[in-house]
Amino acid sequence: MAGGHMEAMRRILVYVRKDGASPRRAQFIQSLTSLFCDGGDDEVEVSCFLDRDKFIVHRGDGETRVHLKRPAFCPIKHLSVTEAAAIPLDVRQRGVDVGVAILLQTANQRVLLTRRAKELRIFPNVWVPPGGHVEGGETLLDAGLRELKEETGLKLEPEEVSPAILGLWESVFPPMLSRGLPVRHHIVVYMLLHSSLSHQQLQAHLSPSPAEVSACVWADSRLVRAVVSAVDGDGDGDGDVPVDDLPSSISVSQVSADGALTDSSLPLAVFINRAPASGPDVERVSTGTKFALELWLRRLERP
């Protein structure tokens, strides 16, 4: 995309509506979770909608509400006045971007996760659902289906996927202040889509973009339960992770530089890694993805 001007024109930003006032643009250095929370909670229920290329978040009394959550270690939450002042002006004036991530549930109740290519600047080598930015003129579903197609080659029709918003995640990169001052601040809309095909049938249509995706996995509920039990920011990671009924290695598809898929496996340990509090990041499932997967499990387990 040519230059920052085009990007600025096309970026969809978060707007906040409070107490009946007109929506105002969310500030880069303000935590949205804090805005709607009473006290220091990291989770709150809100309503949201996309209106003329503005993503509006509000308290939404009496409307359908969704969970908005941030990690306990959210850098924006912990930003000191001095640190906020040290963020370059062009970053501080960015506002809060909107992304959409697609949790694709197969007919046999698996979900697709992809490992971000290690060359990517933001969250390299981390496991996430397919997704990306919402562009001008798109609905959330349009954006999600476009990103799914671009990243994985899977083409789904909007009328056959029964979309539902699982929750909103307040995402900041780098994910912890110990790794540097924030350069990106997003609200990620996690959207659940249903396919009438099994993961084996969908696998036949997978053709990931090697510039964005380096591996794929179809995670079943047993693996997902282990993933969400490995809570990030949980001290030394003392929490129990239920792995008794899981194999020590997990079947994945590796994506080669030319986009070819190879059957492979990864140690289960990779999927239950926690975000390290300091030092270099590790291959792991992103904290926001764990939040979305937990909400997915709750839906799955509903009577």
C-alpha positions in Angstrom: 0.0 0.0 0.0 1.5 3.3 -1.0 2.7 5.3 1.9 1.2 6.0 5.4 -1.5 8.3 4.0 -3.2 5.4 2.2 -2.9 3.3 5.3 -4.4 6.1 7.4 -7.3 6.4 5.0 -8.1 2.7 5.0 -7.5 1.8 8.7 -10.6 1.0 10.7 -10.2 2.4 14.2 -12.0 1.9 17.5 -14.4 4.6 18.8 -15.8 4.7 22.3 -19.3 5.8 23.2 -19.9 6.5 26.9 -22.9 8.0 28.7 -24.9 8.8 25.6 -22.2 11.1 24.2 -21.0 11.0 20.5 -18.5 8.3 19.8 -14.9 9.5 20.1 -11.8 8.0 18.8 -10.0 5.7 21.3 -6.6 6.9 22.3 -3.5 4.7 21.7 -2.3 5.1 25.3 -5.7 4.4 26.9 -6.7 0.9 27.8 -10.3 0.3 26.5 -10.8 -2.4 29.2 -10.0 0.3 31.9 -12.5 2.7 30.3 -15.4 0.3 30.8 -14.2 -1.5 34.0 -15.0 -0.5 37.5 -11.7 -0.8 39.3 -8.7 -2.7 38.0 -10.5 -5.6 36.5 -9.1 -7.1 33.3 -12.4 -8.2 31.8 -15.7 -6.5 31.2 -18.9 -7.0 29.1 -19.5 -4.5 26.3 -21.5 -4.1 23.1 -19.9 -3.4 19.7 -20.8 -2.7 16.1 -19.2 -1.5 12.9 -20.8 1.7 11.5 -19.5 3.5 8.5 -15.9 2.2 9.0 -15.9 3.1 12.7 -15.8 0.2 15.2 -17.9 1.5 18.1 -17.6 0.0 21.6 -20.1 1.0 24.3 -21.5 -0.3 27.6 -24.6 -1.5 25.7 -27.1 -1.9 28.6 -30.0 -4.1 27.5 -28.2 -5.2 24.3 -26.2 -8.4 23.4 -22.9 -8.1 25.1 -19.6 -9.8 24.7 -16.5 -10.2 26.8 -13.7 -7.6 26.4 -10.5 -8.7 28.0 -6.8 -7.8 28.3 -4.0 -9.8 29.9 -3.0 -8.9 33.5 0.4 -7.8 32.0 -1.2 -5.5 29.4 1.5 -2.9 28.6 -1.0 0.0 28.3 -2.4 -0.9 31.7 1.0 -0.6 33.3 2.4 2.4 31.3 3.9 5.1 33.5 3.5 8.8 32.6 7.2 8.8 31.7 6.9 5.7 29.5 3.8 7.1 27.8 5.7 10.3 27.0 8.6 8.3 25.5 6.3 6.7 22.9 7.0 8.5 19.5 4.2 11.0 18.5 3.3 9.1 15.3 2.7 6.0 17.4 0.7 7.8 20.1 -1.5 9.3 17.4 -2.3 6.0 15.7 -5.5 5.3 17.7 -6.6 1.7 18.3 -6.8 -0.6 15.2 -9.4 -3.3 14.6 -8.5 -6.8 13.7 -10.7 -9.9 13.2 -9.6 -13.5 13.9 -11.6 -16.5 12.6 -12.1 -19.5 14.8 -13.2 -22.0 12.2 -15.0 -25.0 13.8 -15.3 -28.1 11.7 -18.2 -30.6 11.5 -16.2 -32.9 13.8 -15.5 -30.0 16.3 -11.9 -29.1 15.7 -10.6 -25.6 15.2 -7.9 -24.3 12.9 -4.8 -22.6 14.3 -1.9 -21.2 12.2 1.7 -20.4 13.2 2.6 -16.9 12.1 5.7 -16.8 9.8 8.9 -16.0 11.7 9.6 -13.1 9.3 6.5 -11.2 10.4 7.2 -8.1 12.5 4.3 -8.5 14.9 3.9 -11.7 16.9 6.3 -13.9 14.8 6.3 -17.7 15.3 3.1 -17.5 17.5 0.0 -19.7 17.0 -3.2 -17.8 16.3 -6.4 -18.3 14.3 -6.3 -16.8 10.7 -7.1 -13.1 10.7 -6.0 -9.6 10.1 -7.1 -6.0 9.7 -10.6 -4.9 8.7 -10.5 -2.7 5.6 -12.7 0.2 4.6 -16.2 -0.8 3.4 -15.9 -4.3 4.8 -18.1 -6.0 7.4 -16.4 -8.0 10.1 -17.4 -11.2 8.4 -16.2 -9.9 5.0 -12.8 -9.2 6.5 -12.6 -12.5 8.3 -13.5 -14.5 5.2 -11.0 -12.5 3.1 -8.2 -13.1 5.6 -9.1 -16.8 5.9 -8.8 -17.1 2.1 -5.6 -15.1 1.9 -3.8 -16.9 4.7 -5.1 -20.5 4.3 -6.6 -20.7 0.8 -10.0 -21.8 2.4 -12.9 -20.1 0.7 -16.1 -20.1 2.7 -19.4 -18.5 1.7 -20.9 -16.0 4.1 -24.4 -17.6 4.0 -23.1 -21.0 5.2 -20.9 -20.2 8.2 -23.4 -19.1 11.0 -21.0 -16.4 12.3 -21.0 -15.4 16.0 -18.7 -13.0 17.9 -17.0 -14.9 20.7 -15.3 -12.0 22.4 -13.0 -8.9 22.1 -9.3 -9.0 23.0 -7.3 -5.9 23.8 -3.9 -6.7 22.2 -0.7 -4.7 22.4 2.6 -5.4 20.8 5.2 -6.0 22.2 3.0 -7.9 24.6 5.0 -6.9 27.8 6.7 -3.7 28.8 9.9 -5.8 29.5 10.2 -6.2 25.7 9.9 -2.5 24.8 7.3 0.3 24.5 4.0 -0.4 22.7 4.1 0.1 18.9 0.6 -1.4 18.1 -2.7 -1.4 20.0 -5.6 -3.5 18.6 -9.0 -4.7 19.5 -9.2 -8.2 18.0 -12.7 -9.4 17.3 -12.7 -13.2 17.6 -15.4 -14.6 15.4 -16.7 -18.2 15.4 -17.6 -19.7 12.0 -19.0 -23.2 11.4 -18.1 -25.5 8.5 -20.2 -28.4 7.4 -17.0 -30.3 6.5 -14.7 -32.3 8.7 -11.1 -31.2 9.2 -9.9 -34.0 6.9 -12.1 -32.6 4.1 -11.0 -29.0 4.7 -7.3 -30.1 4.9 -7.6 -31.1 1.2 -8.3 -27.5 0.4 -5.6 -25.9 2.6 -3.0 -23.9 0.6 -1.5 -21.5 3.2 0.4 -18.3 2.2 4.1 -19.0 3.2 4.7 -15.3 3.7 2.2 -15.4 6.5 1.8 -18.9 7.8 4.5 -21.5 8.6 2.4 -24.3 10.0 -1.3 -25.3 10.6 -3.0 -27.5 13.2 -6.6 -28.8 13.6 -6.9 -28.7 17.4 -9.5 -30.9 19.1 -11.2 -30.0 22.4 -8.7 -32.1 24.4 -5.7 -30.2 23.0 -7.6 -26.9 23.4 -8.3 -27.7 27.1 -4.6 -28.1 27.7 -3.8 -24.9 25.8 -6.2 -22.7 27.8 -5.0 -24.2 31.1 -1.5 -22.9 30.5 -2.4 -19.4 31.7 0.0 -16.6 30.6 1.2 -14.3 33.4 0.7 -17.1 35.9 3.9 -16.6 37.8 6.2 -19.5 37.2 3.5 -21.4 35.5 2.5 -23.6 38.4 -1.1 -24.1 37.3 -2.1 -27.6 36.4 -2.3 -28.4 32.7 -4.4 -31.5 31.9 -2.1 -33.6 29.6 -2.8 -37.1 30.8 -4.9 -38.1 27.8 -2.8 -36.3 25.2 0.0 -37.7 23.1 3.4 -36.2 23.7 3.5 -34.9 20.1 0.8 -33.2 18.0 0.2 -33.7 14.3 0.7 -30.5 12.3 1.2 -29.4 8.7 4.4 -27.5 8.0 4.3 -25.0 5.2 7.5 -24.8 3.0 8.8 -21.6 1.3 6.9 -22.5 -1.9 3.6 -23.2 0.0 3.8 -27.0 -0.1 2.4 -28.8 3.0 4.2 -31.6 4.8 2.8 -33.8 7.5 4.9 -33.3 10.6 4.6 -33.1 14.4 5.5 -30.8 17.2 6.0 -31.6 20.9 2.9 -31.0 23.0 5.1 -28.7 25.1 5.0 -26.1 22.4 1.3 -25.7 22.6 1.3 -25.3 26.4 4.2 -22.9 26.6 3.5 -19.7 28.5 4.5 -16.2 27.5 7.9 -15.6 29.2 7.9 -12.6 31.5 11.3 -11.4 30.1 13.9 -12.4 27.6 13.0 -13.5 24.0 9.6 -14.8 23.2 9.0 -18.5 22.5 6.8 -20.5 20.1 3.4 -20.6 21.9 -0.3 -20.1 21.4 -1.0 -16.3 21.8 -2.6 -15.1 25.0 -5.6 -13.7 23.1 -6.1 -17.0 21.3 -6.3 -18.8 24.7 -9.0 -16.3 25.7 -11.0 -17.1 22.5 -10.4 -20.8 22.8 -11.7 -20.8 26.4 -14.9 -19.1 25.2 -15.2 -21.7 22.4 -14.9 -24.5 24.9 -17.6 -23.0 27.1 -19.9 -22.9 24.0 -19.0 -26.5 23.1 -19.8 -27.7 26.6 -23.1 -26.0 27.0 -25.9 -28.5 27.5 
